[in-house]
């Protein structure tokens, strides 16, 4: 660990710079914390995008380096001192494609494009109310709510998927889908888009839009359940699609849709906030909110995608899951099988990242930015 003296000096430096501003925004210097012993595999490290509370302009980027065991907070501002408002308002997704790192910044209506090695800004793609991003053969595909952030049952603005040329960073086409589209996956020449209708309470959407990549046109709608959110495709061509429910009578659920058989093959009463596929294991974390009880139900589990069954109803085995207030993000290292779970705490103050071994025993924890959510590995293995 860093010495007490070094950590104290870092705090003093941070306080000294607290008054330095970009316009009206406070600049926070990067902070390094040694959290683990060095580890050497083909994965060099990972980035973690912290969403920041909506309206606070506090999306930040952290990095963990396996070779040093050092976790560094808030690296974007240091790498890009001339960017006026740093990353922006609500970091909603993070992906690597080629040598570029793409951060989808929802309420700032943009995608920040950075050099993956240095996080220096390469450019910006303007997409209104952008949500999630995937890549295929030189193009990025981005879901967009299209309209403003506004809860209204009679919302009329449908969402779309934008097609971006990754060489020029220019939008080249759009495909209209359902209302408030969220995550998407690309499988066998088709894009599957989870439509939520999240702004249209209580008139949620309940379909997955299917887009043909060759024509970039919507060719089908698949009815699944209301208020869809997450989508993951396993190596068997199965789509795992989550429903948030309505937060009252309809609970969050998980569905398996077989893209080859073209039918739903499983429905699980498993609440989902986030999920991660590692081989044939689907890791799920959830903080399911209920307006009936005015409380969250906290759960985690592992699902076997072959049997469609929950094979572990709590992958945290040392009791420290009781310390996690709002499990928000989850990622599994495909080589070491370490499990990373983020805790959003109260959605306002800094969150935490916890690292668990494959045996479910916690190895280390570290403070993050506000609402830690989205991971991407750097190295030969990228997710």
N, C-alpha and C positions, 0 to 999 in steps of 0.2 A: 504493500500500500504506500501511497505518498506520505511523506512525513507530515506531522502536525504543523511544522513551521512552514513548509511549502504550501500547504493548503491555506494557512492563515494569510500568507502573502498573496495568494490568488484572490481571496476574499477582499483584501485591502485594495487590490488593483481593480476589482470589479466595482467596489464602492466609489473609487476615485473616478471611474469612467461613467458612473451613473448619470452624471449631468451632461455628458456628451450626447448630442442628438443629431438625427438626420431629419431636419424639419421639426416635427413634433414627436418623432419616434425615438425612444431610448435605444442606444446601441449596447448590446450585451456582448462582452468578449467571450471567446471560446473558453471552456473549462475542461481540463483533463483530469480524469480520475482513473487510477489503476485499480481494476476490479478483479483481475484473474491472472493466472500464470500464462506464459506464452503457449500458443497452440499452433501447430504447423500442418496445414492440409492445403488442398488446391483452392479452398475458399479463404480469401485474404481478410475479409471483414464483412460488415453489413452497415447500410444506412438505415436510419429510423426517422421517419417523418412524423413530427408532432403536429397535430391538427391546429391547436390553438382554438380558444373559444370564439364562436361566430361574432364578428364585429370588433374583435380585439386586435386584428392585424398581427397575430403572434404565432403564425406557422413557423416552425424552426426545423432544422435538420441536424441530427446527431450521427456520429460514426463510431463503430467499435472495431478496433484493430486486433485480430487474433494473434499476430506475431508479437505484439507488445503487451497484450492484455489491458490496453488503455481505452477507456470510453471517453469520447470528446463531445461535449455539448455545444450546440449552436455554431456550427462551422460555416454556414452560408454567409453570414454577415462579414466575417473576417476575409473570406475569399472574394467577396464582391462589395467592397467599401463604397462604390459609387452608385449602387442601386438604392434609390431614395427610401423605399418602404420595406427593404429586405424581401422576404419571401411572399408576404401578403396575408390574406384572410382565409383561413381554413384549408389546410393541406389535406386533400381528399384521396390521393393515390400516388404511388411511387413505383416506377419501373425503369429498368435498364434495357436499352436496345442499341447494340453495337457499342460505340464509344461514348454514347450520350446517356445522361440521367434525366428522366422526365418526372417532374413533380406537378401534379394536377392541383391547382389552387382554386377551389370552388367559387367562393364569393368574390374573389378578385378577378374572376372571369378570364383566367389565363392558365397556360402550362409553361412553367419555367423549364428551360432546357439548359442543362449544364454538362460540362466535361466530367465524365464519370470518375476520372482519377483525381481531379483537383477541385471539383464543384464550382469552377469558374463559369459564369453565365455565358452561354453561347447565343441564346435568343429567347424569344417569347412568342407563344402561339395564342392568339386571342380567340377564346371560345366562351360564349356566355353560359354561366351556371354549369360549368363542366364538372363531371363526376368521376369517371373511371376510364382507364386507357389500356389497350392491348395492341399488339403488333403482328404484322404478317407481310412478308415479302416486300419490305421497303416502305410500308405504310403503317401509320398509327391510326387506330380507330378509337374515338373518344365519345362517350355518352354525354349528352347535354340535356338539362331540363328546359333549356331554351328561354323560358320566361323568367320573370323576377321571383325572388323568394317571397311567396305570398300564400297563406293558407286560405283556400276558398273552394267550396264544393262545386261551383260552376266555372272552375278554371278551364279555359278553352285552348291554351297554348300547348300543343303536343311537343314532345321532345324529339331529339334526332341523334343520329350517330354521325360524327364528322370524320371524313377521311383526310388524313394529313400525309403529305409527301415528306418523309424523314430527311431527304437530302436538302430540300429547300425550306422546310418548316412552314410550308404554305398549305392551307386547306384547299382541297381540289374537288370535294363533293360532299353532299349530305344525303342522308336517308331518314325520312320521317318515320318514327316508331310510335310507341304509346306515350302515355303521360308519365313524366318524371322517371325516365329510364336510369337504372343504376348499373350494377356490374354486368359484364359481358364476357363471353368466351368464344373462341374461334375453333371450330371443329369440322374437319372434312369439307372445306370450302364454304362453310356457312358461319355467320355470326349469330350467336344466341344472346338476346338482350332481355334482362329482367326489368319489366315495367312495374313501377311501384304505385303511381298515382298518389304519392305521399302528400302532395299539397291539397288533395281533393277530399279530405276527411269529411264525412265518412264514406265517400264514393271512391274507394280505392280501385286501382287497376288490378287485374288478376292474370295477366298473360305474359308469356315470353315471346318477343318478336324474333322471327327468323329472317335473316338477310342473306341473300345469295351474293357471295363475294364477286363473282364474275360480272354480274349486272349491277351490283350495289343497289338492289331493290328489295323491299320487304316482300316475302313470298308466302308467309304463313304466320299465324298467331296460335300459340299453344296455351290453353287454359290450365293454370296450375293452382293458384291460391291468391288471396289478396295481399297487397303491399309487399311485393317481392323485392329482394335485396341482393343477396350473395349468389354467385354462380361459380362452381368449380367443375372442371371436366377431368375425370380420371382416365387412366390409360386403356380402359375398356369401352370408351365412347359413352360413358354415363355422365349426365349432367346432374350435379347436386345443387339444388336450388332452394334457397331459404325464403320463408315468409315471415315478416315481422308480426303478423296478426294485427289486431286493432287496438291493443293495449287495454281492452275491456273483457269481452267474452271470448274472443278468438285469440288463442295463444300462438306464439311463434312455433313454426314447424319446419321440417326438412323433407324435401322430396327428391327422389331419384327418377330422372327422365332418361330413358335409353334412346339415344339419337339414332341408333340403327334399327331398333324395333319400333321406334316412333310412338312410345307410350310410357306412361308413368309406371314404374315397376316397384316403387316403395314409397310409403308415407310414414315418417317417423315423428312421434310426439317429442321431438328434441328441440328446445329453443336455441336459436343461433344469433349471436352478435357478430362473430367472426369465425372463420375456419381456414384450415391449412391442410393440403394433401401432402402426404409423404408416402410414396409407394401406394399400397392398398389401404393405408390408414388415414382416416379423415379426423383431424384434431379439431374439436369444437369448443369455443368458450362463449359464455352468455351471461348477460345481466338483463333479465327480462323484466321490464317495467310494467306495473299494473296500476291503472287509475282506480281500480276497485279497492285494492289494499294500500295504495299509495306507497309501494315499496318495490324493490328489485328482488328477484329470485336469482341467485348466483349459482351457476353450474359449469362443469366442464366434462368432456367425455371423449372417447375414441370410438369411431365407427369403422367396421370392416366393410369396404365397398363391395366385396364379393358376396358376403352373406347378408348385407344390408342390416346388420345387427350392431347394437352397442356392445363392444367387447370390454370396455373399461368405463365405468361411470364416474371416475375421478382419477385423472392421470397425475395429480399432485398427491404424493403419498406421505409427506412429512407433517401434514397439518397446517402448513403455512398458507394454504388457500384461504384460511380464515382471515388473513391479513389483507387480502386483495379485495378492495371495495367495489371496483367496477372493472372486471376483466374486459379488455377492449381489443387488443391485437394479439395474434398468435402466429408463431413461425417455428418450423422444425429444421434444424441443420441436417441436410440429407446425408452427411458423412458421419458426424459424431452422434447424431440423434438427440442432441440437446434440444430442449423445448424452451422457447422464449414466450413469455406472457407479459403483456403490458397492463398496467393499472391506471385508469384515468382519474382515480380518486373522486374529487368533487367537480370535475370538468372545468375548474377555474385555476387552481394552483398546479404546480408541477406534478407530473405523474411519476410512476416508477416502472422499471423494466426488471423482470425476474428471470434468471436462467436456471432451468432444471435439467438434471441429467435424465437419460432415458429411463432411469429407475424411479423418477418422480421426486428425487431429493434435491432441494434447492442448493445451487452452487454459489450464486452471488446475486446481488441486487444493486441497482444504481438509480439515482434520480435522473429524470429526463426533462424534456420540455412539457408544455401543457397538452394534455390529451395525446399521449404516444400511441401511434396506430399502425403505420404502414412500414413494412420491412422490405429490403431487397439486398440479397447477397452479392458480394463483389468477388470475382475470381473466375475460375473455370466453371464452377457451378453457379448459375444465376437463376433467380426466381423473381 
